[in-house]
Amino acid sequence: MKKELVILKALADETRLKIVEYLLDGEKCVCEIFPYLKRTQSTTSIQLDVLRKAGILDSRKEGKKVYYFISDTKVCNIFKALGYSKAKLKKETCCCS
């Protein structure tokens, strides 16, 4: 039960929820995420770290770029329960497929 509480607390923030929603269709580089959020790169990185520590996201490094992706299918179930379209949740690059 504790893991679920950590996930829900992390998603309770509007910015973090928006990040996860943006990643539903696959991994993105930080350089793609911060302009989408209209936040600075450092602010975005802090929020990404909160999501990573909560076990919602994982990352991989490619050269100097860091790519983030959803790593827990429980998160996808939450978005399904919230009524997000199945088409958006079934992308090959997301764990939600």
DRENROVO-397493 format. One line per field, with one value per atom (N, C-alpha, C): residue number from 1; atom name; y, x, z negated; residue in three letters. Coordinates in steps of 0.02 Angstrom, whole numbers, always signed. Layout:
i = c(NUM  ...)
at = c(CA  ...)
north = c(Y  ...)
east = c(X  ...)
up = c(Z  ...)
aa = c(ALA  ...)
***
This chain:
i = c(1  1  1  2  2  2  3  3  3  4  4  4  5  5  5  6  6  6  7  7  7  8  8  8  9  9  9  10  10  10  11  11  11  12  12  12  13  13  13  14  14  14  15  15  15  16  16  16  17  17  17  18  18  18  19  19  19  20  20  20  21  21  21  22  22  22  23  23  23  24  24  24  25  25  25  26  26  26  27  27  27  28  28  28  29  29  29  30  30  30  31  31  31  32  32  32  33  33  33  34  34  34  35  35  35  36  36  36  37  37  37  38  38  38  39  39  39  40  40  40  41  41  41  42  42  42  43  43  43  44  44  44  45  45  45  46  46  46  47  47  47  48  48  48  49  49  49  50  50  50  51  51  51  52  52  52  53  53  53  54  54  54  55  55  55  56  56  56  57  57  57  58  58  58  59  59  59  60  60  60  61  61  61  62  62  62  63  63  63  64  64  64  65  65  65  66  66  66  67  67  67  68  68  68  69  69  69  70  70  70  71  71  71  72  72  72  73  73  73  74  74  74  75  75  75  76  76  76  77  77  77  78  78  78  79  79  79  80  80  80  81  81  81  82  82  82  83  83  83  84  84  84  85  85  85  86  86  86  87  87  87  88  88  88  89  89  89  90  90  90  91  91  91  92  92  92  93  93  93  94  94  94  95  95  95  96  96  96  97  97  97)
at = c(N  CA  C  N  CA  C  N  CA  C  N  CA  C  N  CA  C  N  CA  C  N  CA  C  N  CA  C  N  CA  C  N  CA  C  N  CA  C  N  CA  C  N  CA  C  N  CA  C  N  CA  C  N  CA  C  N  CA  C  N  CA  C  N  CA  C  N  CA  C  N  CA  C  N  CA  C  N  CA  C  N  CA  C  N  CA  C  N  CA  C  N  CA  C  N  CA  C  N  CA  C  N  CA  C  N  CA  C  N  CA  C  N  CA  C  N  CA  C  N  CA  C  N  CA  C  N  CA  C  N  CA  C  N  CA  C  N  CA  C  N  CA  C  N  CA  C  N  CA  C  N  CA  C  N  CA  C  N  CA  C  N  CA  C  N  CA  C  N  CA  C  N  CA  C  N  CA  C  N  CA  C  N  CA  C  N  CA  C  N  CA  C  N  CA  C  N  CA  C  N  CA  C  N  CA  C  N  CA  C  N  CA  C  N  CA  C  N  CA  C  N  CA  C  N  CA  C  N  CA  C  N  CA  C  N  CA  C  N  CA  C  N  CA  C  N  CA  C  N  CA  C  N  CA  C  N  CA  C  N  CA  C  N  CA  C  N  CA  C  N  CA  C  N  CA  C  N  CA  C  N  CA  C  N  CA  C  N  CA  C  N  CA  C  N  CA  C  N  CA  C  N  CA  C  N  CA  C  N  CA  C  N  CA  C  N  CA  C  N  CA  C  N  CA  C  N  CA  C  N  CA  C  N  CA  C  N  CA  C)
north = c(-60  +0  +63  +62  +122  +146  +100  +118  +157  +134  +168  +239  +247  +313  +361  +335  +375  +397  +352  +368  +422  +413  +461  +530  +532  +596  +631  +593  +622  +650  +615  +637  +693  +708  +759  +830  +838  +902  +912  +970  +984  +976  +1002  +998  +926  +888  +818  +777  +792  +757  +772  +834  +855  +820  +811  +776  +704  +670  +600  +594  +639  +639  +647  +691  +702  +640  +601  +541  +480  +486  +429  +402  +446  +422  +406  +399  +376  +421  +396  +432  +499  +545  +611  +633  +674  +705  +765  +780  +839  +901  +903  +960  +967  +914  +917  +933  +911  +917  +988  +1021  +1087  +1140  +1141  +1191  +1176  +1112  +1092  +1118  +1115  +1137  +1213  +1245  +1318  +1334  +1291  +1299  +1297  +1315  +1311  +1238  +1226  +1158  +1133  +1177  +1156  +1139  +1179  +1165  +1099  +1088  +1026  +966  +973  +919  +900  +949  +936  +894  +913  +876  +805  +799  +733  +688  +717  +679  +654  +696  +675  +615  +618  +563  +500  +509  +451  +419  +459  +432  +397  +419  +388  +322  +307  +245  +250  +310  +321  +322  +355  +363  +329  +313  +292  +333  +330  +370  +330  +354  +326  +384  +376  +429  +410  +457  +448  +508  +499  +556  +604  +667  +716  +722  +689  +694  +639  +658  +610  +604  +542  +527  +495  +518  +492  +454  +402  +361  +333  +317  +288  +217  +200  +135  +90  +116  +77  +75  +15  +8  +29  +33  +58  +129  +167  +236  +237  +193  +189  +170  +126  +108  +168  +210  +271  +316  +324  +367  +336  +269  +236  +250  +245  +257  +330  +375  +446  +460  +409  +417  +437  +430  +445  +394  +416  +373  +313  +257  +195  +201  +239  +249  +281  +332  +366  +321  +275  +232  +169  +159  +98  +109  +161  +173  +122  +99  +47  +69  +133  +157  +169  +156  +167  +100  +96  +34  +22  +70  +64  +19  +0  -41  -111)
east = c(+41  +0  +43  +100  +142  +164  +182  +203  +149  +87  +30  +22  +31  +25  +79  +140  +196  +180  +153  +135  +81  +29  -26  -4  +39  +65  +106  +147  +188  +144  +91  +46  -2  -4  -49  -27  +33  +59  +43  +16  -5  +52  +110  +167  +188  +193  +214  +161  +98  +44  +50  +64  +72  +132  +186  +245  +226  +194  +176  +128  +80  +33  +70  +120  +159  +199  +219  +259  +217  +151  +109  +121  +141  +152  +225  +265  +334  +385  +446  +499  +514  +537  +555  +618  +657  +716  +695  +735  +722  +715  +755  +753  +685  +645  +577  +526  +539  +490  +485  +542  +537  +504  +512  +475  +399  +382  +311  +279  +316  +290  +292  +332  +344  +376  +425  +463  +537  +580  +652  +673  +732  +757  +772  +798  +814  +751  +699  +635  +606  +609  +583  +623  +689  +731  +716  +701  +682  +618  +569  +506  +515  +557  +572  +605  +648  +681  +632  +583  +530  +493  +476  +440  +482  +546  +592  +599  +607  +614  +550  +492  +429  +419  +464  +459  +413  +391  +346  +384  +441  +482  +549  +579  +649  +682  +747  +781  +838  +859  +918  +957  +1021  +1063  +1090  +1088  +1114  +1158  +1223  +1268  +1256  +1243  +1229  +1155  +1113  +1040  +1015  +966  +934  +862  +841  +773  +735  +673  +630  +572  +550  +494  +457  +394  +354  +378  +390  +417  +370  +313  +268  +199  +176  +111  +53  +64  +11  -9  +41  +28  -19  -8  -51  -122  -129  -196  -231  -194  -222  -249  -210  -232  -292  -293  -351  -413  -406  -462  -486  -440  -458  -490  -494  -528  -484  -418  -374  -385  -380  -395  -349  -378  -338  -287  -302  -254  -191  -197  -138  -99  -132  -99  -69  -79  -55  +4  +41  +100  +153  +190  +241  +297  +312  +369  +352  +290  +269  +254  +267  +253  +178  +138  +65  +36  +75  +48  +32)
up = c(+0  +0  +0  -32  -36  +33  +78  +146  +182  +175  +207  +181  +116  +85  +112  +119  +146  +218  +257  +327  +328  +289  +289  +264  +214  +189  +243  +278  +331  +388  +404  +458  +437  +373  +348  +366  +390  +412  +486  +504  +572  +623  +607  +653  +663  +609  +616  +654  +642  +678  +753  +769  +839  +872  +834  +860  +878  +832  +843  +902  +904  +960  +1027  +1028  +1089  +1108  +1059  +1072  +1088  +1087  +1103  +1173  +1219  +1288  +1301  +1248  +1257  +1224  +1223  +1188  +1221  +1180  +1204  +1169  +1205  +1177  +1134  +1084  +1043  +1088  +1141  +1187  +1222  +1224  +1252  +1198  +1137  +1083  +1056  +1043  +1011  +1054  +1121  +1160  +1159  +1159  +1156  +1092  +1037  +972  +964  +1007  +1000  +932  +914  +852  +871  +824  +837  +836  +866  +866  +796  +753  +685  +645  +652  +618  +642  +707  +737  +711  +709  +685  +613  +572  +502  +499  +540  +541  +569  +619  +647  +595  +554  +502  +449  +433  +385  +414  +478  +510  +515  +527  +531  +462  +410  +342  +319  +345  +328  +366  +413  +452  +512  +528  +584  +650  +650  +710  +701  +757  +758  +814  +818  +868  +899  +956  +989  +1019  +1022  +1048  +1117  +1161  +1229  +1244  +1237  +1243  +1185  +1201  +1149  +1133  +1173  +1164  +1116  +1075  +1030  +1053  +1064  +1086  +1028  +1018  +965  +995  +960  +981  +921  +930  +876  +864  +801  +786  +746  +725  +683  +715  +732  +764  +720  +654  +609  +628  +650  +670  +730  +777  +836  +816  +767  +743  +712  +678  +649  +705  +758  +813  +850  +856  +886  +844  +778  +733  +738  +754  +762  +830  +873  +937  +996  +988  +1044  +1099  +1162  +1218  +1221  +1239  +1245  +1300  +1352  +1407  +1382  +1340  +1314  +1267  +1233  +1185  +1217  +1281  +1314  +1360  +1350  +1391  +1374  +1424  +1413  +1366  +1365  +1326  +1253  +1233  +1165  +1131  +1067  +1030  +1026  +1047  +1043  +1096  +1145  +1199  +1178)
aa = c(MET  MET  MET  LYS  LYS  LYS  LYS  LYS  LYS  GLU  GLU  GLU  LEU  LEU  LEU  VAL  VAL  VAL  ILE  ILE  ILE  LEU  LEU  LEU  LYS  LYS  LYS  ALA  ALA  ALA  LEU  LEU  LEU  ALA  ALA  ALA  ASP  ASP  ASP  GLU  GLU  GLU  THR  THR  THR  ARG  ARG  ARG  LEU  LEU  LEU  LYS  LYS  LYS  ILE  ILE  ILE  VAL  VAL  VAL  GLU  GLU  GLU  TYR  TYR  TYR  LEU  LEU  LEU  LEU  LEU  LEU  ASP  ASP  ASP  GLY  GLY  GLY  GLU  GLU  GLU  LYS  LYS  LYS  CYS  CYS  CYS  VAL  VAL  VAL  CYS  CYS  CYS  GLU  GLU  GLU  ILE  ILE  ILE  PHE  PHE  PHE  PRO  PRO  PRO  TYR  TYR  TYR  LEU  LEU  LEU  LYS  LYS  LYS  ARG  ARG  ARG  THR  THR  THR  GLN  GLN  GLN  SER  SER  SER  THR  THR  THR  THR  THR  THR  SER  SER  SER  ILE  ILE  ILE  GLN  GLN  GLN  LEU  LEU  LEU  ASP  ASP  ASP  VAL  VAL  VAL  LEU  LEU  LEU  ARG  ARG  ARG  LYS  LYS  LYS  ALA  ALA  ALA  GLY  GLY  GLY  ILE  ILE  ILE  LEU  LEU  LEU  ASP  ASP  ASP  SER  SER  SER  ARG  ARG  ARG  LYS  LYS  LYS  GLU  GLU  GLU  GLY  GLY  GLY  LYS  LYS  LYS  LYS  LYS  LYS  VAL  VAL  VAL  TYR  TYR  TYR  TYR  TYR  TYR  PHE  PHE  PHE  ILE  ILE  ILE  SER  SER  SER  ASP  ASP  ASP  THR  THR  THR  LYS  LYS  LYS  VAL  VAL  VAL  CYS  CYS  CYS  ASN  ASN  ASN  ILE  ILE  ILE  PHE  PHE  PHE  LYS  LYS  LYS  ALA  ALA  ALA  LEU  LEU  LEU  GLY  GLY  GLY  TYR  TYR  TYR  SER  SER  SER  LYS  LYS  LYS  ALA  ALA  ALA  LYS  LYS  LYS  LEU  LEU  LEU  LYS  LYS  LYS  LYS  LYS  LYS  GLU  GLU  GLU  THR  THR  THR  CYS  CYS  CYS  CYS  CYS  CYS  CYS  CYS  CYS  SER  SER  SER)
***
